[in-house]
């Protein structure tokens, strides 16, 4: 065990570097995924058949193909003719993760917007709001509170999906754990990996839960509002 701890001490700077790369991939991929999810989720709800169909094709393509193959295509195929697009490995990882999980997130956005009560839509019409005002001021804030739990699940899956990017030469946490395995053993290296990934997932979930509480409070659904409503009801009784 002492030998394993000595090996871990020597590898710790590399593991921290790999951890930072994993965090960068997760946060960058999440930002791209959110933008893609909102854009595609709104486009599939448009009345224009051509736009709606194109958005649906993009969603089904990225949901129906392997993340690993998508990463390989971006990294190995795009630099070749006729594309000639050479992208840095970390950028490839962020784009690949963002497109893949953004396609799944688009369905979350679409479903959450559709779950907003019909009365809310009718109220915006009665107030003569424009489509932009209707979506930004009334519909999307309510849909946002509904979609956060599902987006939280996708964020955790995205974190775990970063483990495959080392196959396109990115030295992330998983790649460093593989090196540590050679210096120690399988149980020690991958047990450490489980702990580190769990810690990252817990931090992300905690942040998303706080975001959900904030979103519900802004809509008047938080615990403080419920307590006040209950108190007013008791006084009235």
BAKE-185750 format. One record per residue (C-alpha): x, z, y. Coordinates in steps of 0.02 Angstrom, whole numbers, plus 32768, in hexadecimal, padded with zeros to 4 digits. Each point is the difference from the previous one (the first is absolute). Example, Ala and Ser with C-alpha at 12.3 -4.5 7.8 and 13.67 -1.06 7.14 Angstrom:
% BAKE-185750
826781867F1F 80457FDF80AC 
//
This chain:
% BAKE-185750
800080008000 809180258076 80417F517FE5 7F567FB9802E 7FF98067809F 80AF7FC7802F 7FCC7F4B7FE4 7F64801D8069 80698049808E 80707F657FFD 7F6A7F8B7FFC 7F99805E8080 80347F968098 7FD47F617FA0 7F5A804A7FC6 7FD3803080B3 80297F4E8039 7F917FBD7F76 7F77807A8031 80077FC280B3 7FF07F4B7FC4 7F6880327F98 7FB180558097 80257F66806B 7FB07F8E7F7F 7F6980727FF0 7FDE801380BA 80297F4B802A 7F997FBF7F6F 7F7080738030 80017FBF80B3 7FFC7F4B7FC6 7F7C80287F7C 7F8F80548080 800B7F6A8076 7FDE7F877F71 7F72806B7FBD 7FA6800E80A7 80177F478028 7FC57FC17F56 7F7980857FF2 7FB47FC580A4 80157F477FD9 7FA0800A7F5C 7F6B80438062 7FF97F6F807B 7F707F837FFB 80777F6C8001 80057FC47F4C 80AB7FAD8010 8055809B8049 7FA980747F87 80307F927F6C 80B67FF38037 800C80BD8013 7FB380187F54 807E7F887FB2 8092805F804F 7FBB80A87FC3 7FE47FC47F4F 80AA7FAA7FF9 8063809B802D 7F9380727F97 80087F8A7F6B 80BC7FE47FFA 808B80787FD4 80578061808A 80A77FE37FA8 7FE57F447FF9 7FCE800080B8 80A2805B802C 80667F867F97 7FAC7F6D8056 8023804580AE 80B4802C7FD6 80397F737F8E 7F8E7F6C8025 7FE6800380BD 80BB7FE28026 7FF77F5D7F9B 7FC07F56803A 7F857FD9804B 7FEA80AF804B 80B180328033 7FC580AF802E 808280837FDA 7FBE80B1801B 805D80A47FF5 7FDD805F7F5D 7FAF80978056 7F917F8C8067 7FD07FA57F60 7FCF80A77FB2 7F9980328097 7FA77F58800B 7FE07FF77F45 7FBB80B07FF6 7F9A7FE4809E 7FAF7F607FC4 7FDC80417F52 7FB480A7802F 7FB37FB8809E 7F967F8E7F91 7FBF80997FA3 7FE5805A80A5 7F997F6F8042 7F7980297F81 800480B6803B 7FE97FC980B5 7F757F867FD4 7FA280807F98 8014808B8080 7FBE7F94808D 7F6E7FCF7F93 7FDD80B87FDC 7FE0802A80B7 7F458023800D 7F967F6C8038 7FB7806B808B 80AB80038054 80067F438004 7F507FF88045 802C807F8087 80917F95803C 7F8C7F6B800B 7F8280668063 808C80318078 802D7F488019 80B3801C7FC7 80717F6B7FE2 80447FE67F51 80A880458035 7FB3809C804F 7F90801A7F6A 80907FFD7F86 808280628065 7F8F8086804C 7F7D80227F7A 80177FAC7F56 80BB80077FDE 801980B98030 7F7A80307F82 80447F897F7D 80B08044801E 7FCB80AF7FCD 7FB37FB77F61 80967F977FCF 808A80818015 7FED80517F51 800E7F567FAB 80917FCC8071 805480A47FD1 7FFA7FCC7F49 80477F55802A 808C80508066 803580697F6A 7FFB7F657F92 80697FA48080 8080808D7FFC 800C7FEF7F44 80077F438011 80A2800F8062 8055802C7F5C 80077F487FCE 80587FC0809C 80AC802E7FBD 7FEE7F637F96 801D7F98809E 80A680588025 7FB7808D806B 805880A37FDB 7F6C8077800E 7FDD80A97FB1 7FDE7FB87F54 80A27F9D8002 8063809C802C 7FA880637F77 80347F7B7F83 80B580198037 7FED80BD7FF0 7FBD7FE87F50 80A47FB17FCD 806280958044 7F8B80847FB5 7F737FD97F87 7F517FB67FFD 7FA180A58007 805F80468095 7FFF7F61806A 7F4B7FD17FE7 7FC080B2800C 8050800580AB 7FAC7F5A8025 7F5580457FD1 801980948075 80387F948092 7F747F817FEE 7F81808C7FED 8040805380A0 7FF17F5C805F 7F507FE37FBC 7FCB80B0802F 80407FEB80B2 7FA67F5A8013 7F5E80477FBA 800C80958075 80147F8D8095 7F6F7F927FCB 7F9080987FE4 8029803C80B0 7FD67F528040 7F5A80057FA4 7FD380AA804A 802A7FC080AE 7F967F647FE7 7F6980647FC3 8011807D808F 7FFD7F72807E 7F5C7FC97FB3 7FB880B08009 8007801C7F45 808B80827FFC 7FEC80B67FC9 7FF8804180B4 7F6A7F938026 7FAA80327F5E 801780B8802B 7FB77FE680AD 7F6C7FA17FBB 7FE080887F7F 800980868087 7F847FA3806D 7F8B7FEC7F6D 800880BB7FDA 7FDD802B80B6 7F6D7F8B8002 7FBC804D7F60 
//
